Amino acid sequence: MKGFTLIELIISIALTVIIASAVYFSMNSALESWTYCNDQLSLQKVLAESMDRVISGTVKYYGLKDSLEIVTAGRARMEFIPPWVDDTHAATSNRNFIYTLNRKIKPGSAVPIGEIKLSEVNRWRLVPVQLVPMENNESLQVKLGLSVPDGSELRFVYHPDWKEEPDVVRRVYWEKSTKQIMFDSGDQVENISKNPFGVEILSVNFNYYATNNQLVSDQEWVDEGDLQVITGVQVEIEARLGQYVQKLVRFVNLRNAPMRTGYLTLRKGMRIPIPDSKTIKALSLTNFSGVKNNDVLQLEALPRSGTAWRLTVEFERHGSSKPTIKKINVEYPPQTTVYTEHPNVSTDLGVNLLLLGQDGLYDYDDDEDVNDVVMLEGDVVLYVNEMSIEGAGLFVRP
């Protein structure tokens, strides 16, 4: 019986090793490619889902894009106020159609949006609403503008007062110790980047922009006086899985931002960029609230160069009567009074800063066919110097 020679055995072993090596390296390459693709897809999935939760929120809470007000703006942390939805009411046979809100509305903010869902129709419809002033300011009531069927669901959407109701503040931030993104909804803290793949969030950066796409601040925290000018946020999230790192960047327009809607709730110390006298189309004070006798609201428009324009509004209120606008005074420049009037009208009428007096010489805008005394050109910033009333709104349009 003839066997293999030593040379034949060596050759067969060599061929086997070569073939096995080729198979191993091919499978190893395929396995590495599969691992790479799987890790990249896992990274992309976690990044996309985390970004979507930061920007758009979930079925349980609002995200950044629906923010009504930014409370604090940091590089890796942001606190904001989303719309508050009071859905604790049902229509009753109450003849006054008056309902008490379960959270206080922010002084000076817009009237709540009222919605009704009829029992036979499974969708919400708008209903007219007006505020009912109360003497103690501890709660707030709204009144429906029309009769609705008993048993219908009601809800009211509005800007809550976070200083009185701190649980309405929402916080999104990066937690360094766990390398995850956290969302604080007021009653619980949720890890919104939690995943089964072992993906870690290396960093989260928020960059804040104004309407002209100019970076609001390059500091760790945005100054409180600049929060109102933020209209957009660039969100950067960097994540790692094993040896692979990916970054996702998105820009979100804050559709309810004060400078985007043109309506701002005022507070003492605010500074607000506004159009100059030649380009402005609307500038008015409205939604005065918490007015006491002899309260004062003073605004000062300061151009980059030229003369400042100062407006002072004085209020009057006796007992439980409705407050009135007692006096309007214009100084141009400050300390030099050029116009005064005593309208003695309800605060419900507000003050149009583009229509002061019959000739319009001393109001803010540039009137056609009028040789205006007041003229502010270029970059203008409006400062809230004094404000003893509880709240007021400013409507501005270029």
Residue pairs with C-beta under 8 A, 6 or more apart in sequence:
4 12
36 244
39 241
39 242
39 244
40 244
40 246
42 195
42 197
42 199
42 241
43 199
43 239
43 240
43 241
43 244
43 246
44 246
45 195
45 197
46 193
46 195
46 197
46 199
46 239
47 237
47 239
47 246
47 247
47 248
48 248
49 193
49 195
50 181
50 192
50 193
50 201
50 237
50 239
51 235
51 237
51 248
51 250
52 63
53 63
53 181
53 183
53 192
53 193
54 63
54 64
54 172
54 181
54 183
54 192
54 235
54 237
55 63
55 64
55 65
55 235
55 250
55 252
56 63
56 65
57 63
57 66
57 82
60 185
61 82
61 170
61 183
61 185
62 82
62 83
62 170
64 78
64 80
64 172
64 233
64 235
64 252
64 254
65 252
65 253
65 254
65 255
66 82
66 83
66 255
66 256
67 80
67 81
67 82
67 254
67 256
67 257
68 80
68 81
68 82
68 83
68 159
68 256
69 80
69 81
69 106
69 159
69 162
69 227
69 258
69 265
70 78
70 79
70 80
70 81
70 227
70 230
70 254
71 79
71 80
71 81
71 162
71 169
71 227
72 78
72 79
72 221
72 222
72 227
73 79
73 206
73 208
73 216
73 217
73 221
73 222
73 227
73 230
74 173
74 206
74 220
74 221
74 222
75 205
75 206
75 220
75 221
76 173
76 174
76 203
76 204
76 205
76 206
77 171
77 172
77 173
77 174
77 206
78 171
78 172
78 173
78 206
78 233
79 169
79 170
79 171
80 169
80 170
80 172
81 159
81 160
81 162
81 168
81 169
81 170
82 168
82 170
83 157
83 158
83 159
83 256
84 103
84 157
84 158
84 159
84 160
84 168
85 155
85 156
85 157
86 101
86 102
86 103
86 112
86 155
86 156
86 157
86 158
87 153
87 154
87 155
88 102
89 99
89 153
89 154
89 155
89 156
90 151
90 152
90 153
90 154
91 116
91 148
91 149
91 150
91 151
91 152
91 153
91 154
92 150
93 150
96 143
97 143
97 144
97 145
97 146
97 147
97 148
98 132
98 141
98 142
98 143
99 141
99 142
99 143
99 144
99 154
99 156
100 139
100 140
100 141
101 112
101 139
101 140
101 141
101 142
101 156
101 158
103 160
103 161
103 165
103 168
104 139
104 140
104 160
104 161
104 164
104 165
105 112
105 131
105 140
105 158
105 159
105 160
105 161
106 159
106 160
106 161
106 162
106 265
106 391
107 161
107 265
107 289
107 290
107 390
107 391
107 392
108 265
108 266
108 287
108 288
108 289
108 390
108 391
108 392
108 393
109 158
109 159
109 265
109 287
109 391
109 393
110 158
110 159
110 263
110 287
110 393
111 129
111 130
111 131
111 142
111 158
111 287
112 129
112 131
112 142
112 156
112 157
112 158
113 126
113 129
113 156
113 157
113 158
114 126
114 127
114 128
114 129
114 142
114 144
114 154
114 155
114 156
115 124
115 125
115 126
115 127
115 154
115 155
115 156
115 157
116 124
116 125
116 127
116 148
116 152
116 153
116 154
117 123
117 124
117 125
117 152
117 153
117 154
117 155
118 125
118 149
118 152
119 149
119 151
119 152
124 155
127 144
127 145
127 146
127 148
127 154
128 144
128 145
128 146
129 142
129 143
129 144
129 145
129 156
130 142
130 143
130 145
131 140
131 141
131 142
131 143
132 140
132 141
132 142
132 143
133 322
134 140
134 141
135 320
137 290
137 390
142 156
144 154
148 154
159 265
160 168
162 168
162 169
167 186
167 187
168 186
169 186
170 183
170 184
170 185
170 186
171 182
171 183
171 184
172 181
172 182
172 183
172 184
172 192
173 181
173 182
173 184
173 204
174 180
174 181
174 182
174 201
174 203
174 204
175 181
175 182
178 191
179 200
179 201
179 202
180 191
180 193
180 194
180 200
180 201
181 191
181 192
181 193
181 201
181 204
181 237
182 189
182 190
182 191
182 192
183 189
183 190
183 192
184 190
193 199
193 201
193 239
197 241
198 241
198 242
199 239
199 240
199 241
200 239
200 240
200 241
201 237
201 238
201 239
202 238
202 239
202 240
202 245
203 236
203 237
203 238
204 235
204 236
204 237
204 238
205 235
205 236
206 233
206 234
206 235
206 236
207 215
207 233
207 234
207 236
208 215
208 216
208 217
208 222
208 230
208 232
208 233
208 234
209 215
209 216
209 230
209 231
209 232
209 233
209 234
209 251
210 216
210 229
210 230
210 231
210 232
210 259
210 273
211 229
211 231
211 259
211 260
213 232
216 222
216 226
216 229
216 230
217 223
217 226
222 230
224 269
225 269
225 270
225 271
226 271
228 258
228 259
228 264
228 270
228 272
229 259
229 272
229 273
230 254
230 257
230 259
231 253
231 254
231 257
231 259
231 260
232 251
232 252
232 253
232 254
232 257
233 251
233 252
233 254
234 249
234 250
234 251
234 252
235 249
235 250
235 251
235 252
236 247
236 248
236 249
237 247
237 248
237 249
238 245
238 246
238 247
238 248
239 245
239 246
239 247
239 248
253 260
254 260
258 264
258 265
259 272
259 273
262 282
262 395
262 396
262 397
263 393
263 394
263 395
264 270
264 272
264 393
264 394
264 396
265 287
265 391
265 392
265 393
265 394
266 297
266 384
266 387
266 391
266 392
266 393
266 394
267 384
267 387
268 384
268 385
268 386
268 387
269 384
270 383
270 384
271 381
271 382
271 383
271 384
272 381
272 382
272 383
272 384
272 394
272 396
273 379
273 380
273 381
273 382
274 280
274 283
274 301
274 380
274 381
274 382
274 396
275 281
275 380
275 396
275 398
276 303
276 376
276 377
276 378
276 379
276 380
277 364
277 365
277 366
277 372
277 374
277 375
277 376
277 377
278 365
278 366
278 375
278 377
279 398
280 354
280 364
280 365
280 396
280 397
280 398
281 397
281 398
282 354
282 395
282 396
282 397
283 352
283 353
283 354
283 364
283 365
283 394
283 395
283 396
283 397
284 350
284 351
284 352
284 353
284 354
284 394
284 395
285 297
285 313
285 350
285 351
285 353
285 392
285 393
285 394
286 350
286 392
286 393
286 394
286 395
287 350
287 391
287 392
287 393
288 297
288 315
288 323
288 347
288 350
288 389
288 391
288 392
289 389
289 390
289 391
289 392
290 389
290 390
290 391
291 315
291 317
291 323
291 347
291 389
291 390
292 315
292 317
292 323
292 388
292 389
293 315
293 316
293 317
293 318
294 314
294 315
294 316
295 314
295 315
295 317
295 388
295 389
296 312
296 313
296 314
296 315
296 386
296 387
296 388
296 389
297 312
297 313
297 315
297 384
297 386
297 387
297 388
297 389
297 392
298 310
298 311
298 312
298 313
298 384
298 385
298 386
298 387
299 310
299 311
299 382
299 383
299 384
299 385
300 308
300 309
300 310
300 311
300 334
300 382
300 383
300 385
301 308
301 309
301 310
301 311
301 364
301 376
301 380
301 381
301 382
301 383
302 308
302 380
302 381
302 382
302 383
303 376
303 377
303 378
303 379
303 380
304 378
304 379
304 380
305 378
306 375
306 376
306 377
306 378
307 332
307 333
307 376
308 332
308 333
308 334
309 330
309 331
309 332
309 333
309 364
309 374
309 376
310 330
310 331
310 332
310 333
310 334
310 385
311 328
311 329
311 330
311 331
311 353
312 327
312 328
312 329
312 330
312 331
312 386
313 325
313 327
313 328
313 329
313 351
314 325
314 326
314 327
314 328
314 329
315 323
315 324
315 325
315 326
315 347
315 389
316 323
316 324
316 325
316 326
316 344
317 323
317 324
322 346
322 347
322 348
323 346
323 347
324 344
324 345
324 346
324 347
325 343
325 344
325 345
325 346
325 347
325 349
325 351
326 342
326 343
326 344
327 340
327 341
327 342
328 339
328 340
328 341
328 342
328 343
328 351
328 356
329 337
329 339
329 340
330 337
330 338
330 339
330 340
330 356
330 362
330 363
330 374
331 337
331 338
332 338
332 362
332 373
332 374
338 362
338 373
338 374
339 356
339 357
339 361
339 362
341 356
341 357
353 363
353 364
354 363
354 364
354 365
355 363
356 362
356 363
357 363
359 370
360 367
360 370
360 372
361 370
361 371
361 372
361 373
361 374
362 373
362 374
363 374
364 374
364 376
366 372
366 375
382 394
